[in-house]
């Protein structure tokens, strides 16, 4: 059950990135495969969100040590 608490938000971030890029790709009528661009963007978004969360967590820990 605990694994779902990690995997579900990660899956949601990937799917949101995929959906946005796929929709924009189709709307713009760009040539090529929108699925590939969507998945790549989804996983890049996941990497960015994970990096930001880790950075935020480190800052919070540093602030707690100071007080």
C-alpha positions, 0 to 999 in steps of 0.5 A: 500500500505504501508503494502506491503513495509514491507511484500514484503521484509520479504516474499522475505527473507523467500522464499530465505531461504526456497529455499536455504535449500530445494535445498541443502537438495534435492541435498544432498539426506538427509532423511526427509522432506525438506519443514519443514527444508526450512520453519524453516530456512526461518523464522530464516533468517527473524529473523536474518535479522530483528535483524540486521536491528534493531541493525543498526537502533539503531546505526545510531540514536545514531550517529545522537544524538552525532553530 
